[in-house]
């Protein structure tokens, strides 16, 4: 009688396959870089402390020629050991030894030295917080962010960490929206409404944002406000403008608008005497919507001629006449 014997070779072959699959994932470049991170960070902090003490490490007094312009020979403080701290960055978690020191004060006492490179209680770099916040804002929840960044941070980021980072971003956002604008030399204001796609309650949807840009006297643009108030109505724009004025924004010398009726009504109630110009990009888009058989590039070229014309009356008349001839050729006039 013939018998069939099943040998337990599946698990063994699976282990071999797993080993072969992941054994080539080791990256010597990543490993060496992360090994050097700790020494680099510690070197930065040690150099900062050397500058604060006005002397290098293991030297008790300063020679006359060590500090240019100063002839002091006494130290300004003393070291007293190190403390271990963990820091997580885009390079992953690392354990570093932070030096400790006491600095002399003018009243004869001492105070604890604080590093500016690594502030007290900082456990993550700003780049790491930005990466966590960006992953969260993309639409994933705290648990998924933790799993997505587990390899990079080696499991040192929990869902509670993600929540704390987001609360910090939210508080910074509120502070930015409430900052004073009284000291900003804004001479021009650009106002526009836009629609963006976001993920809310696990569904992709569109929301309307009201955006206000300011232009300083030196030509530098500055983002003044980004508001989601439910639409581009006159009431919505009026709420945005009232908030800007409440924060100290002075009356601008010039306004650039998108041509929306709600915005025009809000500006008429607040800055009716400020010169206003319709954005040429929005005007071009509105006109291109009504084109029929006319090639898009020809129509756009005609619009650019008019928009780029100088203040000389002849140039403006010539560009306008060229547009009228083209419109009559297509029986639009």
ZASETOR-820466 format. One record per residue (C-alpha): residue number from 1; residue in one letter; x, y, z. Coordinates in Angstrom, 3 decimals. Layout:
N
keti NUM; bagu A; east X; north Y; up Z
...
//
This chain:
333
keti 1; bagu X; east 0.000; north 0.000; up 0.000
keti 2; bagu X; east 1.304; north 3.380; up -0.940
keti 3; bagu X; east 1.390; north 6.136; up 1.728
keti 4; bagu X; east 1.711; north 9.847; up 1.303
keti 5; bagu X; east 3.817; north 11.771; up 3.810
keti 6; bagu X; east 3.553; north 15.523; up 4.138
keti 7; bagu X; east 6.761; north 17.142; up 5.384
keti 8; bagu X; east 6.592; north 20.468; up 7.278
keti 9; bagu X; east 8.702; north 22.319; up 4.768
keti 10; bagu X; east 6.381; north 25.280; up 4.236
keti 11; bagu X; east 7.378; north 27.148; up 7.375
keti 12; bagu X; east 11.061; north 26.599; up 6.713
keti 13; bagu X; east 10.833; north 27.816; up 3.129
keti 14; bagu X; east 8.752; north 30.783; up 4.327
keti 15; bagu X; east 11.454; north 31.825; up 6.800
keti 16; bagu X; east 14.081; north 31.597; up 4.130
keti 17; bagu X; east 11.956; north 33.687; up 1.780
keti 18; bagu X; east 11.369; north 36.263; up 4.499
keti 19; bagu X; east 15.060; north 36.511; up 5.266
keti 20; bagu X; east 15.947; north 36.904; up 1.610
keti 21; bagu X; east 13.183; north 39.455; up 1.148
keti 22; bagu X; east 14.221; north 41.833; up 3.950
keti 23; bagu X; east 17.943; north 41.230; up 4.259
keti 24; bagu X; east 18.726; north 43.678; up 1.447
keti 25; bagu X; east 16.693; north 46.487; up 3.057
keti 26; bagu X; east 19.598; north 47.571; up 5.251
keti 27; bagu X; east 20.897; north 50.925; up 4.069
keti 28; bagu X; east 24.485; north 51.628; up 5.216
keti 29; bagu X; east 24.148; north 55.303; up 4.279
keti 30; bagu X; east 21.115; north 55.809; up 6.538
keti 31; bagu X; east 22.803; north 53.877; up 9.346
keti 32; bagu X; east 26.043; north 55.881; up 9.231
keti 33; bagu X; east 24.216; north 59.213; up 8.974
keti 34; bagu X; east 22.055; north 58.462; up 12.018
keti 35; bagu X; east 25.135; north 57.377; up 13.972
keti 36; bagu X; east 26.775; north 60.733; up 13.291
keti 37; bagu X; east 23.708; north 62.785; up 14.190
keti 38; bagu X; east 24.246; north 62.413; up 17.926
keti 39; bagu X; east 27.871; north 63.617; up 17.718
keti 40; bagu X; east 26.887; north 66.534; up 15.505
keti 41; bagu X; east 24.101; north 67.754; up 17.844
keti 42; bagu X; east 26.293; north 67.396; up 20.913
keti 43; bagu X; east 29.044; north 69.347; up 19.128
keti 44; bagu X; east 26.639; north 72.205; up 18.386
keti 45; bagu X; east 25.552; north 72.478; up 22.007
keti 46; bagu X; east 29.125; north 72.207; up 23.335
keti 47; bagu X; east 30.235; north 75.014; up 21.004
keti 48; bagu X; east 27.326; north 77.172; up 22.206
keti 49; bagu X; east 28.353; north 76.587; up 25.817
keti 50; bagu X; east 32.009; north 77.406; up 25.032
keti 51; bagu X; east 30.863; north 80.759; up 23.677
keti 52; bagu X; east 28.687; north 81.425; up 26.724
keti 53; bagu X; east 31.561; north 80.632; up 29.126
keti 54; bagu X; east 34.067; north 82.567; up 26.982
keti 55; bagu X; east 36.477; north 79.640; up 27.149
keti 56; bagu X; east 36.843; north 76.181; up 25.619
keti 57; bagu X; east 36.218; north 73.018; up 27.567
keti 58; bagu X; east 38.783; north 71.889; up 30.199
keti 59; bagu X; east 40.290; north 75.389; up 30.436
keti 60; bagu X; east 39.761; north 77.246; up 33.709
keti 61; bagu X; east 40.990; north 80.668; up 32.623
keti 62; bagu X; east 41.025; north 82.671; up 29.416
keti 63; bagu X; east 44.274; north 83.845; up 27.919
keti 64; bagu X; east 44.565; north 87.514; up 27.032
keti 65; bagu X; east 44.574; north 86.893; up 23.282
keti 66; bagu X; east 41.725; north 84.351; up 23.201
keti 67; bagu X; east 38.859; north 86.867; up 23.220
keti 68; bagu X; east 39.462; north 89.791; up 20.834
keti 69; bagu X; east 38.776; north 93.172; up 22.356
keti 70; bagu X; east 38.465; north 91.843; up 25.906
keti 71; bagu X; east 41.216; north 91.555; up 28.491
keti 72; bagu X; east 39.331; north 89.616; up 31.141
keti 73; bagu X; east 41.080; north 86.586; up 32.655
keti 74; bagu X; east 38.271; north 85.134; up 34.766
keti 75; bagu X; east 35.650; north 82.654; up 33.619
keti 76; bagu X; east 31.994; north 83.684; up 33.445
keti 77; bagu X; east 30.718; north 80.431; up 34.903
keti 78; bagu X; east 31.478; north 76.755; up 35.345
keti 79; bagu X; east 30.310; north 73.430; up 33.989
keti 80; bagu X; east 28.730; north 70.786; up 36.156
keti 81; bagu X; east 28.202; north 67.579; up 34.226
keti 82; bagu X; east 25.734; north 66.414; up 31.602
keti 83; bagu X; east 22.162; north 65.209; up 31.439
keti 84; bagu X; east 20.715; north 62.724; up 28.983
keti 85; bagu X; east 17.903; north 63.815; up 26.678
keti 86; bagu X; east 16.023; north 62.186; up 23.842
keti 87; bagu X; east 15.409; north 64.084; up 20.608
keti 88; bagu X; east 13.342; north 62.971; up 17.624
keti 89; bagu X; east 13.891; north 64.477; up 14.206
keti 90; bagu X; east 13.586; north 63.480; up 10.585
keti 91; bagu X; east 16.700; north 61.407; up 11.293
keti 92; bagu X; east 14.762; north 59.360; up 13.878
keti 93; bagu X; east 15.078; north 59.245; up 17.669
keti 94; bagu X; east 18.511; north 59.858; up 19.199
keti 95; bagu X; east 19.807; north 59.976; up 22.779
keti 96; bagu X; east 22.186; north 62.878; up 23.433
keti 97; bagu X; east 24.197; north 64.180; up 26.370
keti 98; bagu X; east 23.487; north 67.845; up 27.000
keti 99; bagu X; east 26.109; north 69.787; up 28.998
keti 100; bagu X; east 25.092; north 71.682; up 32.116
keti 101; bagu X; east 26.630; north 74.896; up 33.430
keti 102; bagu X; east 26.127; north 77.748; up 35.871
keti 103; bagu X; east 26.681; north 81.325; up 34.692
keti 104; bagu X; east 27.794; north 84.133; up 36.976
keti 105; bagu X; east 25.415; north 87.082; up 37.368
keti 106; bagu X; east 26.347; north 90.721; up 38.166
keti 107; bagu X; east 24.939; north 90.403; up 41.699
keti 108; bagu X; east 27.452; north 87.669; up 42.566
keti 109; bagu X; east 25.028; north 84.761; up 42.181
keti 110; bagu X; east 24.765; north 82.067; up 39.517
keti 111; bagu X; east 21.995; north 80.994; up 37.148
keti 112; bagu X; east 21.435; north 77.825; up 35.148
keti 113; bagu X; east 22.628; north 78.026; up 31.548
keti 114; bagu X; east 19.936; north 77.413; up 28.929
keti 115; bagu X; east 20.747; north 76.303; up 25.393
keti 116; bagu X; east 19.222; north 78.196; up 22.479
keti 117; bagu X; east 20.025; north 75.374; up 20.074
keti 118; bagu X; east 17.999; north 72.867; up 22.111
keti 119; bagu X; east 15.430; north 74.673; up 24.296
keti 120; bagu X; east 14.200; north 73.175; up 27.537
keti 121; bagu X; east 11.534; north 70.458; up 27.166
keti 122; bagu X; east 11.989; north 70.235; up 23.399
keti 123; bagu X; east 11.742; north 66.583; up 22.394
keti 124; bagu X; east 11.230; north 66.933; up 18.652
keti 125; bagu X; east 12.726; north 69.141; up 15.968
keti 126; bagu X; east 10.534; north 71.613; up 14.112
keti 127; bagu X; east 10.997; north 69.612; up 10.907
keti 128; bagu X; east 9.662; north 66.493; up 12.639
keti 129; bagu X; east 6.618; north 68.397; up 13.938
keti 130; bagu X; east 6.000; north 69.782; up 10.452
keti 131; bagu X; east 6.133; north 66.278; up 8.996
keti 132; bagu X; east 3.659; north 64.944; up 11.576
keti 133; bagu X; east 1.302; north 67.906; up 11.106
keti 134; bagu X; east 1.468; north 67.603; up 7.314
keti 135; bagu X; east 0.556; north 63.915; up 7.450
keti 136; bagu X; east -2.360; north 64.691; up 9.772
keti 137; bagu X; east -3.626; north 67.581; up 7.636
keti 138; bagu X; east -3.591; north 65.348; up 4.541
keti 139; bagu X; east -6.692; north 63.622; up 5.935
keti 140; bagu X; east -5.371; north 60.695; up 7.991
keti 141; bagu X; east -6.196; north 60.138; up 11.661
keti 142; bagu X; east -3.730; north 59.989; up 14.545
keti 143; bagu X; east -3.338; north 56.212; up 14.501
keti 144; bagu X; east -2.655; north 56.098; up 10.767
keti 145; bagu X; east -0.113; north 58.896; up 11.040
keti 146; bagu X; east 1.680; north 56.924; up 13.745
keti 147; bagu X; east 1.776; north 53.804; up 11.560
keti 148; bagu X; east 2.804; north 55.723; up 8.448
keti 149; bagu X; east 5.768; north 57.350; up 10.234
keti 150; bagu X; east 6.722; north 54.332; up 12.354
keti 151; bagu X; east 9.724; north 53.413; up 10.205
keti 152; bagu X; east 11.087; north 56.947; up 10.069
keti 153; bagu X; east 10.696; north 57.648; up 13.791
keti 154; bagu X; east 11.357; north 54.059; up 14.898
keti 155; bagu X; east 8.134; north 53.894; up 16.861
keti 156; bagu X; east 8.920; north 56.925; up 19.040
keti 157; bagu X; east 5.827; north 58.843; up 17.841
keti 158; bagu X; east 2.510; north 57.767; up 19.370
keti 159; bagu X; east -1.009; north 58.900; up 18.557
keti 160; bagu X; east -0.843; north 61.166; up 21.622
keti 161; bagu X; east 2.251; north 62.809; up 20.137
keti 162; bagu X; east 0.342; north 63.440; up 16.910
keti 163; bagu X; east -2.498; north 65.006; up 18.900
keti 164; bagu X; east -0.112; north 67.286; up 20.807
keti 165; bagu X; east 1.580; north 68.406; up 17.591
keti 166; bagu X; east -1.773; north 69.200; up 16.045
keti 167; bagu X; east -2.865; north 71.200; up 19.091
keti 168; bagu X; east 0.339; north 73.209; up 18.784
keti 169; bagu X; east -0.350; north 73.866; up 15.088
keti 170; bagu X; east -3.919; north 74.854; up 15.889
keti 171; bagu X; east -2.813; north 77.308; up 18.583
keti 172; bagu X; east -0.202; north 78.810; up 16.231
keti 173; bagu X; east -2.868; north 79.170; up 13.544
keti 174; bagu X; east -5.192; north 81.024; up 15.913
keti 175; bagu X; east -2.358; north 83.302; up 17.021
keti 176; bagu X; east -1.475; north 84.037; up 13.375
keti 177; bagu X; east -5.084; north 84.935; up 12.602
keti 178; bagu X; east -5.175; north 87.330; up 15.561
keti 179; bagu X; east -1.778; north 89.014; up 15.047
keti 180; bagu X; east -1.615; north 92.793; up 14.818
keti 181; bagu X; east -1.264; north 94.436; up 11.397
keti 182; bagu X; east -0.795; north 97.988; up 12.651
keti 183; bagu X; east 2.953; north 98.060; up 11.988
keti 184; bagu X; east 2.727; north 96.642; up 8.472
keti 185; bagu X; east 3.243; north 99.308; up 5.751
keti 186; bagu X; east 0.585; north 97.858; up 3.442
keti 187; bagu X; east -0.129; north 100.061; up 0.406
keti 188; bagu X; east -1.982; north 97.590; up -1.837
keti 189; bagu X; east -4.418; north 94.791; up -1.063
keti 190; bagu X; east -5.298; north 91.834; up -3.304
keti 191; bagu X; east -8.586; north 90.059; up -2.538
keti 192; bagu X; east -9.684; north 86.795; up -4.095
keti 193; bagu X; east -11.947; north 83.850; up -3.415
keti 194; bagu X; east -10.873; north 80.321; up -4.282
keti 195; bagu X; east -12.232; north 76.796; up -3.938
keti 196; bagu X; east -10.096; north 73.929; up -2.625
keti 197; bagu X; east -10.729; north 70.225; up -2.179
keti 198; bagu X; east -10.428; north 68.913; up 1.369
keti 199; bagu X; east -11.342; north 65.791; up 3.280
keti 200; bagu X; east -14.018; north 66.265; up 5.951
keti 201; bagu X; east -15.663; north 63.406; up 7.845
keti 202; bagu X; east -13.939; north 60.876; up 5.599
keti 203; bagu X; east -15.417; north 62.482; up 2.487
keti 204; bagu X; east -13.810; north 64.673; up -0.160
keti 205; bagu X; east -15.596; north 67.987; up -0.488
keti 206; bagu X; east -15.022; north 71.508; up -1.745
keti 207; bagu X; east -14.839; north 74.569; up 0.492
keti 208; bagu X; east -14.592; north 78.245; up -0.385
keti 209; bagu X; east -11.684; north 80.243; up 1.021
keti 210; bagu X; east -11.375; north 84.018; up 1.077
keti 211; bagu X; east -7.740; north 85.079; up 0.656
keti 212; bagu X; east -6.303; north 88.540; up 1.304
keti 213; bagu X; east -2.753; north 89.496; up 0.258
keti 214; bagu X; east -1.035; north 92.719; up 1.174
keti 215; bagu X; east 1.779; north 94.453; up -0.687
keti 216; bagu X; east 4.294; north 96.459; up 1.350
keti 217; bagu X; east 5.907; north 99.675; up 0.191
keti 218; bagu X; east 9.016; north 97.719; up -0.861
keti 219; bagu X; east 6.932; north 95.384; up -3.041
keti 220; bagu X; east 7.059; north 92.413; up -0.668
keti 221; bagu X; east 3.804; north 90.434; up -0.578
keti 222; bagu X; east 2.356; north 89.385; up 2.751
keti 223; bagu X; east -0.471; north 86.931; up 3.404
keti 224; bagu X; east -2.951; north 88.755; up 5.628
keti 225; bagu X; east -5.868; north 86.351; up 5.989
keti 226; bagu X; east -7.265; north 82.998; up 4.844
keti 227; bagu X; east -10.850; north 82.513; up 5.975
keti 228; bagu X; east -13.460; north 79.814; up 5.480
keti 229; bagu X; east -16.759; north 81.588; up 6.061
keti 230; bagu X; east -19.038; north 79.515; up 3.869
keti 231; bagu X; east -18.926; north 81.378; up 0.563
keti 232; bagu X; east -18.135; north 84.618; up -1.260
keti 233; bagu X; east -21.187; north 86.615; up -0.252
keti 234; bagu X; east -21.101; north 90.267; up 0.753
keti 235; bagu X; east -21.602; north 89.289; up 4.393
keti 236; bagu X; east -18.678; north 86.857; up 4.273
keti 237; bagu X; east -16.317; north 89.403; up 2.739
keti 238; bagu X; east -17.536; north 92.082; up 5.153
keti 239; bagu X; east -16.645; north 89.817; up 8.102
keti 240; bagu X; east -13.130; north 89.299; up 6.706
keti 241; bagu X; east -12.559; north 93.006; up 6.072
keti 242; bagu X; east -13.909; north 94.012; up 9.479
keti 243; bagu X; east -11.496; north 91.582; up 11.112
keti 244; bagu X; east -8.537; north 93.049; up 9.187
keti 245; bagu X; east -9.478; north 96.588; up 10.229
keti 246; bagu X; east -9.929; north 95.446; up 13.832
keti 247; bagu X; east -6.375; north 94.036; up 13.745
keti 248; bagu X; east -4.987; north 97.416; up 12.696
keti 249; bagu X; east -4.842; north 97.293; up 8.892
keti 250; bagu X; east -4.730; north 100.831; up 7.563
keti 251; bagu X; east -6.654; north 101.999; up 4.515
keti 252; bagu X; east -4.732; north 100.843; up 1.407
keti 253; bagu X; east -3.919; north 103.062; up -1.518
keti 254; bagu X; east -5.033; north 100.554; up -4.157
keti 255; bagu X; east -7.237; north 97.442; up -4.377
keti 256; bagu X; east -7.074; north 94.494; up -6.785
keti 257; bagu X; east -10.217; north 92.317; up -6.837
keti 258; bagu X; east -11.533; north 89.238; up -8.626
keti 259; bagu X; east -14.750; north 90.906; up -9.752
keti 260; bagu X; east -17.176; north 88.989; up -7.536
keti 261; bagu X; east -20.409; north 90.803; up -6.730
keti 262; bagu X; east -20.192; north 89.986; up -3.029
keti 263; bagu X; east -16.706; north 91.450; up -2.739
keti 264; bagu X; east -17.706; north 94.591; up -4.656
keti 265; bagu X; east -20.612; north 95.173; up -2.289
keti 266; bagu X; east -18.441; north 94.717; up 0.813
keti 267; bagu X; east -15.757; north 97.088; up -0.490
keti 268; bagu X; east -18.373; north 99.716; up -1.368
keti 269; bagu X; east -19.422; north 99.786; up 2.275
keti 270; bagu X; east -15.888; north 100.061; up 3.716
keti 271; bagu X; east -13.362; north 101.356; up 1.154
keti 272; bagu X; east -15.596; north 103.036; up -1.410
keti 273; bagu X; east -13.081; north 105.845; up -2.025
keti 274; bagu X; east -10.077; north 103.538; up -2.632
keti 275; bagu X; east -9.136; north 103.051; up -6.332
keti 276; bagu X; east -10.007; north 99.507; up -7.438
keti 277; bagu X; east -8.773; north 97.432; up -10.377
keti 278; bagu X; east -10.162; north 94.182; up -11.741
keti 279; bagu X; east -7.559; north 91.401; up -11.829
keti 280; bagu X; east -6.513; north 90.895; up -15.469
keti 281; bagu X; east -6.142; north 87.133; up -14.966
keti 282; bagu X; east -9.757; north 86.836; up -13.805
keti 283; bagu X; east -10.915; north 89.070; up -16.650
keti 284; bagu X; east -9.109; north 86.913; up -19.205
keti 285; bagu X; east -10.658; north 83.752; up -17.780
keti 286; bagu X; east -14.157; north 85.215; up -17.893
keti 287; bagu X; east -13.732; north 86.296; up -21.521
keti 288; bagu X; east -12.221; north 82.988; up -22.606
keti 289; bagu X; east -15.297; north 81.188; up -21.315
keti 290; bagu X; east -17.359; north 82.922; up -24.018
keti 291; bagu X; east -15.065; north 82.120; up -26.931
keti 292; bagu X; east -16.600; north 79.979; up -29.699
keti 293; bagu X; east -14.673; north 79.053; up -32.827
keti 294; bagu X; east -11.924; north 81.549; up -32.114
keti 295; bagu X; east -8.658; north 79.773; up -31.283
keti 296; bagu X; east -7.805; north 80.121; up -27.617
keti 297; bagu X; east -4.257; north 81.334; up -28.179
keti 298; bagu X; east -5.339; north 84.077; up -30.607
keti 299; bagu X; east -7.942; north 85.379; up -28.209
keti 300; bagu X; east -5.537; north 85.325; up -25.262
keti 301; bagu X; east -2.890; north 87.155; up -27.313
keti 302; bagu X; east -5.339; north 89.941; up -28.109
keti 303; bagu X; east -6.224; north 90.323; up -24.434
keti 304; bagu X; east -2.555; north 90.525; up -23.466
keti 305; bagu X; east -2.012; north 93.338; up -25.978
keti 306; bagu X; east -4.694; north 95.417; up -24.311
keti 307; bagu X; east -3.594; north 94.638; up -20.771
keti 308; bagu X; east 0.083; north 95.341; up -21.536
keti 309; bagu X; east -0.562; north 98.609; up -23.365
keti 310; bagu X; east 1.103; north 101.702; up -21.938
keti 311; bagu X; east -0.690; north 104.815; up -20.794
keti 312; bagu X; east -0.299; north 106.401; up -24.196
keti 313; bagu X; east -3.678; north 106.786; up -25.812
keti 314; bagu X; east -2.460; north 105.653; up -29.240
keti 315; bagu X; east -1.258; north 102.276; up -27.955
keti 316; bagu X; east -4.518; north 101.615; up -26.121
keti 317; bagu X; east -6.622; north 102.607; up -29.138
keti 318; bagu X; east -4.554; north 100.430; up -31.476
keti 319; bagu X; east -4.904; north 97.354; up -29.224
keti 320; bagu X; east -8.621; north 97.966; up -28.757
keti 321; bagu X; east -9.162; north 98.359; up -32.502
keti 322; bagu X; east -7.312; north 95.127; up -33.139
keti 323; bagu X; east -9.615; north 93.335; up -30.730
keti 324; bagu X; east -12.725; north 94.852; up -32.315
keti 325; bagu X; east -11.650; north 93.730; up -35.794
keti 326; bagu X; east -11.169; north 90.215; up -34.529
keti 327; bagu X; east -14.586; north 90.225; up -32.843
keti 328; bagu X; east -16.305; north 91.499; up -35.988
keti 329; bagu X; east -14.561; north 88.805; up -38.023
keti 330; bagu X; east -16.274; north 86.205; up -35.861
keti 331; bagu X; east -19.608; north 88.071; up -35.978
keti 332; bagu X; east -19.444; north 88.831; up -32.253
keti 333; bagu X; east -20.101; north 92.540; up -32.836
//
